[in-house]
Amino acid sequence: MRPLDVLKFLNVLCILALLFVADARATQQPPISIPFKVGKDKFVEFSVDIARYRNYKIDLVLYFKTEQQRAVVKKMVGEPYPICRRLNDCGEISLFEVTVRRGDSLIFRGEKDAYGTYGHGATEYYRNILILPLRPGQYSIKVELKQFGEGLQNADTAIEMSTDPRERDLGE
């Protein structure tokens, strides 16, 4: 093989590798977590490749690093859902508009009020925005924040999409 042919081959190989990497970043598989700054970012939009027919969650995640931050974030998210309504402690308001598309088809569009604590981890609290059954395919999802409490502007937050890997697939 001539040196010029080797260079052409390597050039084509590099271009193919770049296209593969760019495509892999454009469409992700759950879990997906996208940083979101309340008050600055109006919405989060992403593509996702769904491989299994099951329920998928879209959550607002509020992070903390210290015990002092944990107490502040806990006050923002309130008591656990759904009992927070009875205790009158559902935390700060967070109203979202969620749009889910598969190609040109609109799968879901609606406003969802996320309130109370849905779950927590060692460094985060979760507020569920939406649980939606999705069939295998490629989807585009837009999560727009319509209303929010003042304290959320100072929080370290993200929008997360996930599924429970222990959950069984839904039937056809």
Buried (B, 14 or more C-beta within 10 A) or exposed (E): EEEEEEEEEEEEEEEEEEEEEEEEEEEBEBBBBBEBEBEEBEBBEBBBBBEBBBEBBBBBBBBBEEEEBBEBBBEBBBBBBEEBEEEEBBBBBBBBBBBBBBEEEEBBEEEBEBBBBBBBEEBBBBBBBBEBEBEEBEBBBBBBBBEBEEBBEEBBBBBBBBBEEEEEEEEE
